[in-house]
Amino acid sequence: MMSLFANTPKPPYYAVIFTSIRTEEDNGYAEMAERMITLAKQQYGFLGIESARDEVGITVSYWSDLTSIKNWKNNVEHIVAQEKGRDIWYKSFKVRISKVERDYGMT
Amino acid sequence: MMSLFANTPKPPYYAVIFTSIRTEEDNGYAEMAERMITLAKQQYGFLGIESARDEVGITVSYWSDLTSIKNWKNNVEHIVAQEKGRDIWYKSFKVRISKVERDYGMT
C-alpha cells in the first residue's frame, strides 16, 4: 500500500505537479510512461512520485532541489519523451514547480 | 475540457497536494467530496482544483496565500469532513503545502 505514496523527507523539498489530458493515441505511451518513472528514480535528487489518472492525469514528482529538476528536464531520453508528449500523447498539459514548505498526514 | 484544469494566475501562488488511499466504505463519501469542492470554490483566495483517482487519489487545490489555506482548513463544515475522512474514508493520506514558483504548459 505505502508504495503508492512518496516517502518524502522533512520539508523543504520540491514538487513538480504535472497535470495532463491525454489523446486517444496509445502509440507506445504506456511503455514510455513506465520507462520515464524508472529513469526518474535513477536521477540525483529524486525523492518519490505519485500518480493517478481518470479524466485528467496528475503526476507529482518530488525532488530535493531545483537543479535536480532542471537536470531531469534536460535528460536526453526524457527530452524525446517530452517531444512525443507534445506531439502525440497529450491534448494539453501543465507543469507547476513548487516548493513544499509543510506536510502532515495519517499513514 | 479545460474545466478539468485549474486556471491559475501567474506564480507565485500556493498548491495544496492531497494524496489519499480510500477505504472500501462509501458512507456518504461521494456526496461529501462534491460538497467540499463546492464549498472550497466559495472561499476567499481559492484559485482552482484538479483531481484524479485510481489506486491512489490526488487532489491539488490552488490558493493565493497561506492565510486562505489556513482559513479553509479551519472552516467548520470542512473540519467535520476532515474528521470523517480520518475516521471512515481514508486508510491513509498526506497533505503537502507548497508554493508554486514557476509554471508552463501546452493548452
gemmi code that builds the backbone of each chain (N, CA, C; Angstrom):
import gemmi

chains = {
    "A": [
        ("MET", (0.815, -1.202, 0.000), (0.000, 0.000, 0.000), (0.854, 1.260, 0.000)),
        ("MET", (1.865, 1.313, 0.878), (2.609, 2.550, 1.042), (3.447, 2.921, -0.177)),
        ("SER", (3.688, 1.965, -1.057), (4.493, 2.280, -2.232), (3.755, 3.226, -3.179)),
        ("LEU", (2.454, 3.395, -2.995), (1.692, 4.362, -3.799), (1.949, 5.790, -3.339)),
        ("PHE", (2.430, 5.921, -2.115), (2.766, 7.230, -1.551), (4.265, 7.455, -1.684)),
        ("ALA", (4.635, 8.673, -2.001), (6.049, 9.024, -1.996), (6.507, 9.190, -0.548)),
        ("ASN", (7.607, 8.569, -0.220), (8.135, 8.628, 1.135), (9.132, 9.783, 1.233)),
        ("THR", (8.608, 10.980, 1.268), (9.446, 12.182, 1.210), (10.016, 12.544, 2.584)),
        ("PRO", (11.148, 13.246, 2.580), (11.773, 13.667, 3.844), (11.053, 14.870, 4.442)),
        ("LYS", (11.559, 15.352, 5.529), (11.035, 16.586, 6.132), (11.202, 17.754, 5.162)),
        ("PRO", (10.187, 18.625, 5.013), (10.344, 19.801, 4.157), (11.460, 20.713, 4.689)),
        ("PRO", (12.015, 21.571, 3.830), (11.590, 21.838, 2.458), (12.156, 20.864, 1.427)),
        ("TYR", (11.361, 20.626, 0.396), (11.789, 19.907, -0.811), (10.881, 20.402, -1.928)),
        ("TYR", (11.049, 19.899, -3.121), (10.284, 20.424, -4.256), (9.304, 19.393, -4.817)),
        ("ALA", (8.189, 19.909, -5.337), (7.190, 19.076, -6.003), (6.964, 19.603, -7.415)),
        ("VAL", (7.023, 18.717, -8.392), (6.652, 19.070, -9.761), (5.281, 18.457, -10.028)),
        ("ILE", (4.294, 19.332, -10.172), (2.913, 18.894, -10.383), (2.642, 18.912, -11.891)),
        ("PHE", (2.448, 17.741, -12.447), (2.221, 17.601, -13.889), (0.780, 17.152, -14.115)),
        ("THR", (-0.035, 18.052, -14.667), (-1.432, 17.746, -14.960), (-1.583, 17.593, -16.468)),
        ("SER", (-2.294, 16.579, -16.912), (-2.392, 16.364, -18.357), (-3.726, 15.777, -18.777)),
        ("ILE", (-4.087, 16.053, -20.027), (-5.216, 15.381, -20.660), (-4.673, 14.654, -21.874)),
        ("ARG", (-4.944, 13.389, -21.920), (-4.406, 12.507, -22.948), (-5.217, 12.593, -24.249)),
        ("THR", (-4.556, 12.277, -25.348), (-5.261, 11.997, -26.595), (-5.746, 10.538, -26.554)),
        ("GLU", (-6.392, 10.074, -27.617), (-6.783, 8.663, -27.667), (-5.625, 7.775, -28.150)),
        ("GLU", (-4.628, 8.418, -28.699), (-3.452, 7.751, -29.257), (-2.664, 6.973, -28.196)),
        ("ASP", (-2.496, 5.655, -28.350), (-1.575, 4.994, -27.418), (-0.157, 5.123, -27.937)),
        ("ASN", (0.149, 4.368, -28.985), (1.407, 4.630, -29.685), (2.631, 4.618, -28.778)),
        ("GLY", (2.683, 3.598, -27.909), (3.862, 3.470, -27.042), (3.802, 4.269, -25.761)),
        ("TYR", (2.647, 4.861, -25.485), (2.557, 5.734, -24.298), (2.833, 4.996, -22.991)),
        ("ALA", (2.139, 3.875, -22.784), (2.233, 3.158, -21.506), (3.673, 2.731, -21.229)),
        ("GLU", (4.309, 2.239, -22.284), (5.692, 1.775, -22.178), (6.621, 2.948, -21.822)),
        ("MET", (6.413, 4.062, -22.512), (7.240, 5.242, -22.272), (7.016, 5.795, -20.864)),
        ("ALA", (5.764, 5.818, -20.436), (5.450, 6.331, -19.094), (6.172, 5.521, -18.027)),
        ("GLU", (6.161, 4.198, -18.215), (6.829, 3.314, -17.266), (8.345, 3.529, -17.283)),
        ("ARG", (8.886, 3.676, -18.491), (10.328, 3.906, -18.637), (10.746, 5.221, -17.973)),
        ("MET", (9.912, 6.240, -18.110), (10.240, 7.540, -17.524), (10.256, 7.483, -15.993)),
        ("ILE", (9.348, 6.691, -15.428), (9.350, 6.528, -13.968), (10.620, 5.813, -13.514)),
        ("THR", (10.973, 4.750, -14.221), (12.209, 4.028, -13.905), (13.418, 4.951, -13.990)),
        ("LEU", (13.450, 5.732, -15.044), (14.581, 6.639, -15.279), (14.616, 7.771, -14.242)),
        ("ALA", (13.463, 8.324, -13.936), (13.383, 9.410, -12.939), (13.945, 8.945, -11.596)),
        ("LYS", (13.588, 7.708, -11.238), (14.048, 7.152, -9.959), (15.566, 7.048, -9.856)),
        ("GLN", (16.218, 7.021, -11.018), (17.685, 6.911, -11.028), (18.373, 8.269, -10.953)),
        ("GLN", (17.599, 9.349, -11.031), (18.213, 10.672, -11.083), (18.623, 11.155, -9.695)),
        ("TYR", (19.700, 11.900, -9.689), (20.160, 12.547, -8.474), (19.084, 13.524, -7.998)),
        ("GLY", (18.756, 13.476, -6.738), (17.798, 14.416, -6.171), (16.350, 13.963, -6.212)),
        ("PHE", (16.096, 12.826, -6.873), (14.730, 12.292, -6.929), (14.307, 11.768, -5.553)),
        ("LEU", (13.098, 12.130, -5.111), (12.630, 11.714, -3.791), (11.426, 10.775, -3.829)),
        ("GLY", (10.641, 10.847, -4.911), (9.447, 9.999, -4.953), (8.483, 10.480, -6.010)),
        ("ILE", (7.446, 9.680, -6.258), (6.469, 10.032, -7.295), (5.105, 9.457, -6.932)),
        ("GLU", (4.057, 10.211, -7.257), (2.678, 9.771, -7.041), (1.892, 10.082, -8.305)),
        ("SER", (1.010, 9.190, -8.694), (0.352, 9.343, -9.984), (-1.061, 8.773, -9.966)),
        ("ALA", (-1.995, 9.476, -10.586), (-3.367, 8.989, -10.735), (-3.939, 9.566, -12.015)),
        ("ARG", (-4.807, 8.786, -12.661), (-5.458, 9.300, -13.852), (-6.897, 8.823, -13.907)),
        ("ASP", (-7.833, 9.732, -14.111), (-9.141, 9.343, -14.654), (-9.430, 10.288, -15.822)),
        ("GLU", (-10.263, 11.303, -15.677), (-10.450, 12.220, -16.816), (-9.183, 13.020, -17.068)),
        ("VAL", (-8.594, 13.446, -15.964), (-7.342, 14.177, -16.020), (-6.266, 13.322, -15.343)),
        ("GLY", (-5.040, 13.454, -15.772), (-3.943, 12.750, -15.112), (-3.155, 13.725, -14.249)),
        ("ILE", (-2.806, 13.297, -13.051), (-1.956, 14.117, -12.192), (-0.780, 13.268, -11.743)),
        ("THR", (0.424, 13.717, -12.053), (1.627, 13.061, -11.565), (2.425, 14.095, -10.790)),
        ("VAL", (2.729, 13.764, -9.547), (3.550, 14.661, -8.744), (4.872, 13.955, -8.455)),
        ("SER", (5.960, 14.546, -8.907), (7.271, 14.000, -8.555), (7.940, 14.950, -7.570)),
        ("TYR", (8.706, 14.369, -6.674), (9.319, 15.129, -5.583), (10.836, 15.101, -5.736)),
        ("TRP", (11.455, 16.246, -5.480), (12.881, 16.442, -5.724), (13.511, 17.234, -4.592)),
        ("SER", (14.807, 17.022, -4.406), (15.486, 17.713, -3.303), (15.742, 19.183, -3.594)),
        ("ASP", (15.891, 19.544, -4.864), (16.277, 20.914, -5.208), (15.970, 21.231, -6.676)),
        ("LEU", (16.037, 22.499, -7.020), (15.688, 22.957, -8.370), (16.677, 22.477, -9.433)),
        ("THR", (17.926, 22.346, -9.060), (18.929, 21.873, -10.025), (18.611, 20.447, -10.482)),
        ("SER", (18.212, 19.606, -9.565), (17.849, 18.229, -9.932), (16.647, 18.215, -10.877)),
        ("ILE", (15.700, 19.105, -10.647), (14.525, 19.199, -11.523), (14.945, 19.627, -12.931)),
        ("LYS", (15.833, 20.590, -12.985), (16.328, 21.090, -14.270), (17.119, 20.005, -15.016)),
        ("ASN", (17.958, 19.297, -14.281), (18.735, 18.211, -14.901), (17.817, 17.129, -15.466)),
        ("TRP", (16.782, 16.804, -14.741), (15.821, 15.801, -15.211), (15.081, 16.296, -16.460)),
        ("LYS", (14.713, 17.556, -16.467), (14.048, 18.136, -17.645), (14.958, 18.063, -18.870)),
        ("ASN", (16.275, 18.165, -18.653), (17.230, 18.169, -19.756), (17.845, 16.805, -20.054)),
        ("ASN", (17.386, 15.780, -19.354), (17.839, 14.414, -19.627), (17.477, 14.043, -21.071)),
        ("VAL", (18.454, 13.522, -21.803), (18.281, 13.292, -23.246), (17.097, 12.380, -23.555)),
        ("GLU", (16.997, 11.289, -22.829), (15.899, 10.356, -23.084), (14.556, 10.984, -22.694)),
        ("HIS", (14.577, 11.788, -21.655), (13.364, 12.478, -21.206), (12.924, 13.544, -22.222)),
        ("ILE", (13.884, 14.176, -22.861), (13.553, 15.182, -23.885), (12.777, 14.542, -25.038)),
        ("VAL", (13.205, 13.370, -25.450), (12.489, 12.640, -26.505), (11.050, 12.364, -26.065)),
        ("ALA", (10.889, 11.925, -24.819), (9.547, 11.650, -24.285), (8.702, 12.925, -24.238)),
        ("GLN", (9.293, 14.020, -23.816), (8.567, 15.296, -23.753), (8.077, 15.716, -25.139)),
        ("GLU", (8.933, 15.521, -26.145), (8.548, 15.903, -27.513), (7.401, 15.040, -28.021)),
        ("LYS", (7.470, 13.731, -27.751), (6.366, 12.857, -28.155), (5.103, 13.191, -27.373)),
        ("GLY", (5.262, 13.595, -26.146), (4.124, 14.032, -25.337), (3.399, 15.208, -25.974)),
        ("ARG", (4.173, 16.226, -26.359), (3.591, 17.412, -27.012), (2.955, 17.052, -28.357)),
        ("ASP", (3.637, 16.176, -29.118), (3.189, 15.888, -30.485), (2.032, 14.891, -30.540)),
        ("ILE", (2.073, 13.877, -29.676), (1.178, 12.727, -29.855), (0.265, 12.471, -28.663)),
        ("TRP", (0.819, 12.423, -27.457), (0.104, 11.837, -26.324), (-0.803, 12.779, -25.550)),
        ("TYR", (-0.451, 14.057, -25.531), (-1.231, 14.982, -24.707), (-2.001, 15.992, -25.548)),
        ("LYS", (-3.276, 16.153, -25.207), (-4.073, 17.242, -25.764), (-3.623, 18.549, -25.125)),
        ("SER", (-3.360, 18.465, -23.841), (-2.920, 19.643, -23.099), (-2.227, 19.183, -21.822)),
        ("PHE", (-1.371, 20.015, -21.314), (-0.730, 19.706, -20.034), (-0.267, 20.987, -19.364)),
        ("LYS", (0.005, 20.850, -18.091), (0.542, 21.971, -17.324), (1.563, 21.431, -16.329)),
        ("VAL", (2.674, 22.119, -16.212), (3.714, 21.754, -15.257), (3.851, 22.897, -14.254)),
        ("ARG", (3.790, 22.535, -12.980), (3.969, 23.549, -11.929), (5.098, 23.115, -11.009)),
        ("ILE", (6.060, 23.999, -10.833), (7.199, 23.701, -9.977), (7.014, 24.436, -8.655)),
        ("SER", (6.965, 23.666, -7.587), (6.611, 24.261, -6.299), (7.515, 23.760, -5.182)),
        ("LYS", (7.635, 24.584, -4.170), (8.463, 24.260, -3.009), (7.563, 23.849, -1.854)),
        ("VAL", (7.704, 22.611, -1.403), (6.885, 22.116, -0.292), (7.437, 22.707, 1.006)),
        ("GLU", (6.578, 23.426, 1.701), (7.007, 24.126, 2.912), (6.596, 23.381, 4.179)),
        ("ARG", (5.511, 22.575, 4.058), (4.968, 21.917, 5.236), (4.208, 20.681, 4.789)),
        ("ASP", (4.259, 19.622, 5.565), (3.418, 18.466, 5.256), (2.984, 17.770, 6.531)),
        ("TYR", (1.885, 17.025, 6.432), (1.381, 16.238, 7.560), (0.454, 15.187, 6.975)),
        ("GLY", (0.060, 14.238, 7.794), (-0.838, 13.216, 7.271), (-1.120, 12.127, 8.271)),
        ("MET", (-1.700, 11.076, 7.748), (-2.053, 9.910, 8.563), (-1.621, 8.700, 7.731)),
        ("THR", (-0.668, 7.947, 8.256), (-0.162, 6.810, 7.451), (-0.171, 5.529, 8.274)),
    ],
    "B": [
        ("MET", (-13.380, 20.622, -21.789), (-12.079, 20.010, -21.488), (-11.307, 20.854, -20.477)),
        ("MET", (-11.235, 22.149, -20.698), (-10.371, 22.984, -19.868), (-10.828, 23.094, -18.419)),
        ("SER", (-12.090, 22.783, -18.167), (-12.570, 22.878, -16.790), (-11.907, 21.829, -15.891)),
        ("LEU", (-11.258, 20.835, -16.467), (-10.521, 19.847, -15.679), (-9.204, 20.416, -15.167)),
        ("PHE", (-8.749, 21.467, -15.834), (-7.516, 22.138, -15.428), (-7.864, 23.360, -14.587)),
        ("ALA", (-7.071, 23.599, -13.571), (-7.226, 24.833, -12.801), (-6.633, 25.976, -13.609)),
        ("ASN", (-7.405, 27.039, -13.714), (-6.964, 28.200, -14.486), (-6.267, 29.195, -13.552)),
        ("THR", (-5.062, 28.845, -13.167), (-4.337, 29.614, -12.144), (-3.642, 30.839, -12.740)),
        ("PRO", (-3.417, 31.851, -11.919), (-2.739, 33.075, -12.379), (-1.224, 32.860, -12.480)),
        ("LYS", (-0.535, 33.896, -12.840), (0.931, 33.851, -12.867), (1.471, 33.577, -11.453)),
        ("PRO", (2.459, 32.688, -11.311), (3.053, 32.468, -9.989), (3.681, 33.762, -9.449)),
        ("PRO", (3.880, 33.834, -8.149), (3.685, 32.771, -7.154), (2.241, 32.664, -6.654)),
        ("TYR", (1.874, 31.407, -6.346), (0.630, 31.102, -5.636), (0.876, 29.776, -4.921)),
        ("TYR", (-0.103, 29.275, -4.219), (0.126, 28.071, -3.418), (-0.651, 26.857, -3.937)),
        ("ALA", (-0.069, 25.683, -3.753), (-0.728, 24.428, -4.096), (-0.790, 23.539, -2.863)),
        ("VAL", (-1.959, 23.012, -2.571), (-2.108, 22.012, -1.516), (-2.288, 20.665, -2.202)),
        ("ILE", (-1.293, 19.812, -2.049), (-1.300, 18.490, -2.687), (-1.828, 17.473, -1.668)),
        ("PHE", (-2.987, 16.926, -1.949), (-3.631, 15.980, -1.030), (-3.628, 14.599, -1.688)),
        ("THR", (-2.835, 13.698, -1.148), (-2.748, 12.333, -1.668), (-3.450, 11.407, -0.683)),
        ("SER", (-4.274, 10.487, -1.184), (-5.018, 9.635, -0.255), (-5.252, 8.242, -0.800)),
        ("ILE", (-5.409, 7.325, 0.125), (-5.873, 5.979, -0.213), (-7.171, 5.759, 0.533)),
        ("ARG", (-8.202, 5.399, -0.215), (-9.547, 5.260, 0.336), (-9.755, 3.908, 0.999)),
        ("THR", (-10.678, 3.862, 1.924), (-11.199, 2.595, 2.430), (-12.261, 2.097, 1.437)),
        ("GLU", (-12.881, 0.974, 1.729), (-13.974, 0.487, 0.864), (-15.306, 1.155, 1.239)),
        ("GLU", (-15.314, 1.776, 2.408), (-16.502, 2.438, 2.947), (-16.964, 3.598, 2.065)),
        ("ASP", (-18.210, 3.563, 1.562), (-18.685, 4.779, 0.910), (-19.258, 5.732, 1.942)),
        ("ASN", (-20.447, 5.387, 2.474), (-20.934, 6.123, 3.641), (-20.967, 7.643, 3.463)),
        ("GLY", (-21.476, 8.055, 2.313), (-21.615, 9.493, 2.072), (-20.395, 10.177, 1.512)),
        ("TYR", (-19.384, 9.403, 1.145), (-18.130, 10.000, 0.677), (-18.302, 10.858, -0.580)),
        ("ALA", (-18.935, 10.296, -1.600), (-19.053, 10.992, -2.888), (-19.776, 12.330, -2.725)),
        ("GLU", (-20.836, 12.273, -1.946), (-21.628, 13.467, -1.685), (-20.787, 14.524, -0.958)),
        ("MET", (-20.069, 14.068, 0.067), (-19.236, 14.992, 0.843), (-18.114, 15.566, -0.019)),
        ("ALA", (-17.496, 14.740, -0.838), (-16.406, 15.202, -1.699), (-16.891, 16.317, -2.624)),
        ("GLU", (-18.073, 16.101, -3.184), (-18.658, 17.102, -4.072), (-18.976, 18.394, -3.316)),
        ("ARG", (-19.547, 18.241, -2.138), (-19.885, 19.398, -1.306), (-18.620, 20.195, -0.936)),
        ("MET", (-17.532, 19.492, -0.649), (-16.293, 20.175, -0.260), (-15.712, 20.982, -1.429)),
        ("ILE", (-15.865, 20.461, -2.643), (-15.392, 21.200, -3.816), (-16.229, 22.471, -4.005)),
        ("THR", (-17.538, 22.316, -3.888), (-18.431, 23.486, -3.990), (-18.062, 24.538, -2.949)),
        ("LEU", (-17.849, 24.076, -1.736), (-17.547, 24.976, -0.617), (-16.167, 25.631, -0.785)),
        ("ALA", (-15.190, 24.840, -1.205), (-13.827, 25.375, -1.407), (-13.860, 26.518, -2.422)),
        ("LYS", (-14.637, 26.314, -3.481), (-14.723, 27.333, -4.539), (-15.273, 28.664, -4.033)),
        ("GLN", (-15.990, 28.625, -2.928), (-16.565, 29.857, -2.368), (-15.607, 30.578, -1.429)),
        ("GLN", (-14.477, 29.953, -1.129), (-13.568, 30.541, -0.139), (-12.720, 31.656, -0.746)),
        ("TYR", (-12.434, 32.614, 0.093), (-11.530, 33.693, -0.291), (-10.143, 33.098, -0.568)),
        ("GLY", (-9.564, 33.484, -1.686), (-8.214, 33.021, -2.011), (-8.152, 31.746, -2.822)),
        ("PHE", (-9.299, 31.113, -3.030), (-9.327, 29.878, -3.832), (-9.064, 30.197, -5.304)),
        ("LEU", (-8.186, 29.419, -5.943), (-7.839, 29.674, -7.342), (-8.261, 28.576, -8.302)),
        ("GLY", (-8.381, 27.346, -7.796), (-8.738, 26.250, -8.684), (-8.454, 24.908, -8.043)),
        ("ILE", (-8.897, 23.829, -8.699), (-8.710, 22.487, -8.144), (-8.606, 21.474, -9.276)),
        ("GLU", (-7.755, 20.475, -9.069), (-7.596, 19.381, -10.032), (-7.605, 18.081, -9.247)),
        ("SER", (-8.234, 17.051, -9.795), (-8.417, 15.833, -9.030), (-8.435, 14.605, -9.920)),
        ("ALA", (-7.791, 13.537, -9.475), (-7.817, 12.254, -10.187), (-7.670, 11.136, -9.171)),
        ("ARG", (-8.323, 10.015, -9.449), (-8.158, 8.864, -8.566), (-8.128, 7.585, -9.373)),
        ("ASP", (-7.113, 6.734, -9.153), (-7.243, 5.314, -9.484), (-6.833, 4.535, -8.240)),
        ("GLU", (-5.640, 3.974, -8.156), (-5.267, 3.291, -6.906), (-5.104, 4.286, -5.763)),
        ("VAL", (-4.482, 5.396, -6.131), (-4.302, 6.484, -5.183), (-5.098, 7.682, -5.695)),
        ("GLY", (-5.554, 8.525, -4.807), (-6.232, 9.750, -5.211), (-5.312, 10.934, -5.012)),
        ("ILE", (-5.299, 11.829, -5.982), (-4.518, 13.062, -5.843), (-5.449, 14.235, -6.139)),
        ("THR", (-5.587, 15.132, -5.186), (-6.338, 16.365, -5.390), (-5.393, 17.519, -5.099)),
        ("VAL", (-5.258, 18.404, -6.070), (-4.431, 19.588, -5.857), (-5.346, 20.807, -5.898)),
        ("SER", (-5.377, 21.540, -4.804), (-6.126, 22.805, -4.806), (-5.129, 23.956, -4.771)),
        ("TYR", (-5.511, 25.038, -5.430), (-4.610, 26.181, -5.583), (-5.185, 27.380, -4.860)),
        ("TRP", (-4.302, 28.134, -4.207), (-4.708, 29.231, -3.322), (-3.761, 30.408, -3.497)),
        ("SER", (-4.293, 31.595, -3.224), (-3.481, 32.798, -3.407), (-2.436, 32.993, -2.311)),
        ("ASP", (-2.713, 32.475, -1.108), (-1.806, 32.722, 0.020), (-2.036, 31.712, 1.144)),
        ("LEU", (-1.119, 31.694, 2.105), (-1.172, 30.723, 3.205), (-2.347, 30.974, 4.157)),
        ("THR", (-2.717, 32.224, 4.319), (-3.843, 32.541, 5.213), (-5.139, 31.921, 4.685)),
        ("SER", (-5.355, 31.999, 3.382), (-6.554, 31.391, 2.792), (-6.568, 29.877, 2.994)),
        ("ILE", (-5.407, 29.260, 2.893), (-5.298, 27.808, 3.111), (-5.655, 27.466, 4.558)),
        ("LYS", (-5.143, 28.263, 5.481), (-5.404, 28.049, 6.901), (-6.892, 28.250, 7.219)),
        ("ASN", (-7.481, 29.286, 6.647), (-8.912, 29.545, 6.860), (-9.767, 28.390, 6.343)),
        ("TRP", (-9.386, 27.865, 5.197), (-10.124, 26.725, 4.631), (-9.984, 25.498, 5.518)),
        ("LYS", (-8.792, 25.255, 6.021), (-8.578, 24.125, 6.934), (-9.454, 24.261, 8.174)),
        ("ASN", (-9.690, 25.492, 8.617), (-10.457, 25.734, 9.835), (-11.937, 26.017, 9.597)),
        ("ASN", (-12.369, 25.909, 8.354), (-13.797, 26.054, 8.037), (-14.596, 24.966, 8.767)),
        ("VAL", (-15.653, 25.376, 9.441), (-16.389, 24.458, 10.327), (-16.900, 23.211, 9.600)),
        ("GLU", (-17.504, 23.432, 8.441), (-18.040, 22.291, 7.686), (-16.908, 21.400, 7.170)),
        ("HIS", (-15.785, 22.029, 6.826), (-14.625, 21.284, 6.352), (-13.992, 20.462, 7.485)),
        ("ILE", (-14.038, 20.990, 8.690), (-13.491, 20.248, 9.836), (-14.264, 18.945, 10.050)),
        ("VAL", (-15.579, 19.005, 9.920), (-16.403, 17.788, 10.034), (-15.984, 16.767, 8.969)),
        ("ALA", (-15.788, 17.260, 7.736), (-15.366, 16.375, 6.645), (-13.983, 15.780, 6.925)),
        ("GLN", (-13.079, 16.595, 7.442), (-11.729, 16.093, 7.755), (-11.780, 14.981, 8.798)),
        ("GLU", (-12.656, 15.168, 9.797), (-12.778, 14.150, 10.855), (-13.346, 12.846, 10.308)),
        ("LYS", (-14.357, 12.957, 9.449), (-14.917, 11.737, 8.837), (-13.893, 11.093, 7.910)),
        ("GLY", (-13.089, 11.909, 7.280), (-12.016, 11.391, 6.441), (-11.043, 10.520, 7.229)),
        ("ARG", (-10.586, 11.047, 8.347), (-9.664, 10.292, 9.215), (-10.314, 9.029, 9.769)),
        ("ASP", (-11.602, 9.148, 10.146), (-12.271, 8.046, 10.844), (-12.763, 6.959, 9.895)),
        ("ILE", (-13.271, 7.367, 8.726), (-14.031, 6.428, 7.902), (-13.466, 6.245, 6.494)),
        ("TRP", (-13.194, 7.342, 5.798), (-12.997, 7.273, 4.357), (-11.571, 6.985, 3.889)),
        ("TYR", (-10.593, 7.385, 4.708), (-9.208, 7.226, 4.246), (-8.436, 6.202, 5.073)),
        ("LYS", (-7.759, 5.315, 4.372), (-6.797, 4.426, 5.024), (-5.571, 5.225, 5.417)),
        ("SER", (-5.189, 6.121, 4.525), (-4.026, 6.964, 4.779), (-4.095, 8.177, 3.866)),
        ("PHE", (-3.464, 9.229, 4.276), (-3.407, 10.428, 3.424), (-2.187, 11.266, 3.785)),
        ("LYS", (-1.866, 12.139, 2.875), (-0.759, 13.080, 3.109), (-1.149, 14.425, 2.510)),
        ("VAL", (-0.891, 15.477, 3.238), (-1.144, 16.834, 2.769), (0.199, 17.553, 2.670)),
        ("ARG", (0.432, 18.157, 1.514), (1.675, 18.919, 1.337), (1.318, 20.335, 0.883)),
        ("ILE", (1.825, 21.301, 1.605), (1.553, 22.700, 1.285), (2.781, 23.286, 0.610)),
        ("SER", (2.582, 23.750, -0.622), (3.744, 24.157, -1.412), (3.484, 25.472, -2.143)),
        ("LYS", (4.554, 26.160, -2.412), (4.496, 27.457, -3.098), (4.918, 27.263, -4.553)),
        ("VAL", (4.012, 27.525, -5.478), (4.323, 27.373, -6.901), (5.172, 28.555, -7.341)),
        ("GLU", (6.360, 28.246, -7.830), (7.316, 29.295, -8.195), (7.336, 29.549, -9.695)),
        ("ARG", (6.951, 28.502, -10.466), (7.042, 28.601, -11.915), (6.047, 27.633, -12.531)),
        ("ASP", (5.465, 28.000, -13.665), (4.632, 27.031, -14.369), (4.714, 27.264, -15.876)),
        ("TYR", (4.398, 26.244, -16.635), (4.361, 26.339, -18.094), (3.522, 25.181, -18.593)),
        ("GLY", (3.197, 25.213, -19.876), (2.390, 24.112, -20.377), (1.979, 24.298, -21.814)),
        ("MET", (1.067, 23.455, -22.227), (0.530, 23.491, -23.589), (-0.973, 23.346, -23.428)),
        ("THR", (-1.705, 24.386, -23.814), (-3.154, 24.326, -23.601), (-3.898, 24.660, -24.896)),
    ],
}
model = gemmi.Model(1)
for chain_id, residues in chains.items():
    chain = gemmi.Chain(chain_id)
    for i, (resn, *xyz) in enumerate(residues, 1):
        res = gemmi.Residue()
        res.name, res.seqid = resn, gemmi.SeqId(i, " ")
        for name, pos in zip(("N", "CA", "C"), xyz):
            atom = gemmi.Atom()
            atom.name, atom.element = name, gemmi.Element(name[0])
            atom.pos, atom.b_iso = gemmi.Position(*pos), 0.0
            res.add_atom(atom)
        chain.add_residue(res)
    model.add_chain(chain)
structure = gemmi.Structure()
structure.add_model(model)
structure.setup_entities()
